[in-house]
Amino acid sequence: MKKKNSIGSAVLSTILSILSLLWVYPVIMILLNSLKKESSISTGTVFILPNKESFVGLENYIDAINSKGFLQSLGYSLFITVTSVLAILVFCSMCAWYITRIESTFSKALYYLFVFSMVVPFQMVMYTLSQTADRLHLNTPWNIWIIYLGFGAGLAVFMFCGFVKSIPVEIEEAALIDGCNPVQTFFKIDFHMLSSTMVSVGILEAMWVWNDYLLPTLVLDIKKYKTIPMLIQYFRGSYGRVEMGPMMACIMLTIIPIIVIYLSGQKYIIKGVASGAVKG
Amino acid sequence: MEKALKKSAPIFVLPTLVAFIIGFIIPFGQGLYLSFCKFTTVSNAKWVGIGNYKYAFSDPSFGRSFIFTVMFAVVSIVLINLFAFTLAVLLTQNLKGTNIFRTVFFMPNLIGGIVLGYIWQILINCLLTIIKEPLLALNSKAGYWGLIILMCWQQIGYMMIIYIAGLQNVPDSLIEAASIDGATKWQTLFKIKIPMVMSSITVCVFLTLTNSFKLFDQNLALTGGDPNHSTEMMALNIYQTFYARSGNQWKGYGQAKAVIFCVLVIFISLFQLKATRSKEVQQ
């Protein structure tokens, strides 16, 4: 009986290993091709490994960084993601706390509006949102976080509300009696107790903002500002012949930091995604 | 406490509320209104009644994109959930290297839709060249299956994580009791594990359903709707109606399509909520 089991698990492990290799292959393929000479990359030869003739080292990467504006896009993407996620975490947790603690028609109505906004597809508001952003001059990387706060508030408020309910009111009351005002109470007590939910919400929202393509394309002026997804789309769209080498280098440069962050914080990421999905 | 808190309402609610009004409420209201108008900008709109909706419902490309979306959704929901559940069962057996497998299968989720689309476009085009078939831009069948493979690659890991969380919540005592009663592994799977994770199954089915319906980035990057709009999904069809044509009637048509799309997605989500809730009560 035992022997049979160990054979079975060996077979399973092998199958899973092969599957895992297939799973990472697309990324490996891009990595290998990004090391090839431009003229050696064509539609039919993507599966061929780089050899002595086609290998160019990091040339494509240097090209992508020097002349294709990669660093600029990276800067914009980083700035937009960090400011948007910070704004969402601070403001939405405050809002969710208020909505849960005060029972009024106003807070109930607000809660349902937030939940409703989670469901609405972006195409419904894409045109009017970009017009509104233009009119209010919220169309630069420096203040687009206001748009992200507004459009991303639904999920964040919803998740925070679920957690605030589990914090006992007594602790907050004790703080109030000790002379804290509500703002102090929130930041000294609830803000810390919310930290695990903060991580989940932060990860979900960061994944969304970092990878978002359509919203920044419609809101930002593409001639001046390109986030990373916009840059990669721009590569394909506007050149006569697509420069495959630098494009693949760009793709790799986008993926590598994500994978590094993922590997170092995967416990939190997987947990955050699971709890977000179960509640959402 | 309520009194003190109510006084500080502006501090707590206003920042989010103002952004929410700018980022959602105004655009949503205007969008609804403009779907009944002929317009080029928000301030330059002329009321035309339900004309836009009449056009949207009679537009064959919109109907085709709906059918394509449904066909895509059905197949991808079945494949993703079958694979994800199987993987989740295999990865909760205390095999060696479980963590590594889990990490690998989840990874594609972190890569954005546009990048995913291009990675697979390169890969699939190369495969097609080798087997001497037309490339993606001229091959709607390959485009359809390409989208499905791409979605599987991206979503299986995510759904697997949800299923694993569900399976780990099944109490050990139940499984022990079953094995004492002489249940085989398959019986334990079908009679105990699957009924116990029913709520995870509904969550995953409807997550894949809404994801499939709202799919845009991957569609744009992988096929762009080629050849001749035959692989265009609803979200992309709306986008093309808005931005790929000139003439002041198109934006109104696009907005009307967007409202129809929105109602459809809301309907699906309500259904999802109801189904999930009813399954949770049963447990």
Interface residues (C-beta under 8 A of the other chain):
Chain A: S9 L12 S13 L16 S17 L19 S20 W23 V24 P26 V27 M29 I30 N33 T43 G44 T45 V46 F47 A87 F91 C92 M94 C95 W97 Y98 I99 R101 I102 L110 L113 F114 S117 V119 V120 P121 F122 Q123 M124 V125 M126 Y127 T128 L129 Q131 T132 A133 R135 L136 L138 I146 I147 Y148 L149 G150 F151 A153 G154 V157 V169 E172 E173 L176 N181 P182 V183 F186 M207 W210 N211 D212 Y213 L214 I228 P229 I232 Q233 R236 M244 M247 M248 I251 T254 I255 I258 I259 Y262 L263 Q266 I269 I270 V273 A274 A277 V278
Chain B: M1 E2 A4 L5 K6 K7 S8 A9 I11 F12 V13 P15 T16 L17 A19 F20 I21 I22 G23 F24 I25 I26 P27 F28 Q30 G31 L34 T41 V42 L90 L91 Q93 L95 K96 G97 I100 F101 R102 T103 V104 F105 F106 M107 P108 N109 L110 I111 G112 G113 I114 V115 Y118 I119 W120 I122 L123 N125 C126 T129 I130 L135 W153 Y158 I161 I162 I164 A165 S200 V203 L207 F213 K214 F216 D217 L220 A221 A235 I238 Y239 F242 K251 G254 Q255 A258 V259 F261 C262 V265 I266 S269
